[in-house]
Amino acid sequence: MSELRISENSSSDEILPFAKMVHELFSLPVTMRSKNKKGVRLEKGTLVDKDYTGPVLEEAMQKNRVIHTIPTAGTYKGIPVVVTPIQDKDGKPIAALGIVDVVCTIDLASVFGNYPQIVRQVEESKKR
């Protein structure tokens, strides 16, 4: 039986499947680390770093909350990111996962302005 688990002591190799899943799902740069060990950084389908940490990953675990920010230091300095803590069943942070925050860079009015048209197209394609 295959099994994946994350703990506060998970190594880069142990968290890689989770980070890879998010990276492949969103096609965005992803970073992840456990509370007590450095983690991974993935970009463009490639594992770039297996000994990674960043200031926002650390802050998200320390504050135990989601952080939307533009880092002033680190690999993603000047680039909007969103980072969330991963909590155990008691709500304590055991890891953190971050992605580049593309929503911050998109003109949402123009995207959602076309939303009714997209819904109509999907509905029409279902009728065919």
N, C-alpha and C positions, 0 to 999 in steps of 0.2 A: 504494500500500500504506500503510495506516495503522499507526502505531507509537507506543507510549508508552514513555518512558524517564524514569528518575529519576537525578539526579546530585547531588553535593554543592552544585552551583550552580543547581539547578532553581528556577525562579521560581514564584510563586503560581499563575500560569496553567498552568504545566507540571505541578504536583502536584495541581491541582484535580480532575482526573478520578479519581485514586486516592482522594483524600479523599471525594469524592462517592460513589464506589462503596461504601466502608465505611459512610458515613453512611446511604445508602439500604438497605444490607443489614441494619444493626442498628437503624435509626431512633433513633440516639443522637447527642448532640452529638459532633463530631469536630474535632480540631485536627491540623494537619500542617505541618511546615516542613522545608526542606532545611538542611544544615549551615551553608551560607554565606549563605542568604537567608531572610527571614521568609516565613511561609506563610499558611495559610487557617484559618478557623474556620467550621464549618457547624452550624446548629441549625434544627430544625423545617423541613427541606427548603430552607433559605435560606443563601446565602453571606453571612455576617455581617461578615467581616473578611478582607481580602486582604493585610494587612500585620501578620500575627499571629505572636507568639511567646509562650511561657509558660515559667515556671521548670522545670516537669517535662519539657517537650520538650527543653529545653537540658540538663538533668541526665541524661536517658536517653541522649542522644548523647555527653555527656562521659564517663559511666560505661560506655557501650556495653552496657546491660542493660535488661531490662524493669523498670519501676518501678510498684508499686501504692502509692498514697499518698493522703493528703488534703492538698492544698496549703494553705500558710499565707499565700500571696500570689497575686495574679493573678486572672484572670477566674473561675476555678473554685475560689477560696478556700473551704475548708470542705466541698467536694464530693469524694467519692471518685473518683479517676481511675486509669486504667491507661495507661501509655505505653510503647511499644516502639521501639527503634532499628530503622531499616532499614539493612541492611548491604550493602556491595558484595561481590563474589566472594571478596575476601580477608578478609572479616569486619570491615572498618572501617565505622564508622557514617557514612552519607551523608545521612540524614534521620531524622525521628522522627514517629510517628503516635500520637495519644492519643484515648481515648474516656472518657466518664463510666462509672465502674465500677458498674453496676447490680447485679452479683453480690454486691457488698459490702453492698447494701441489701435483699437478698431473704432471706426465711426459707427456706433451702435444705431444711431438714427437711420443711417442709410441702409444698414443691414436689415433692421426690422421694418423699415419702410417697405421692403419687398416681401415681407413675410406673408401677407394675405395672398399674394400672387403665387408664392411657392406652395402654400397649402392647397390652392385651387389646382395647381399642376399635379400634385401628388394624388388628389382625389380623382382627377380626370384619368390619370394613368391606371388607377385601380379599376375603373370602369371598363377598361379595354380588355 
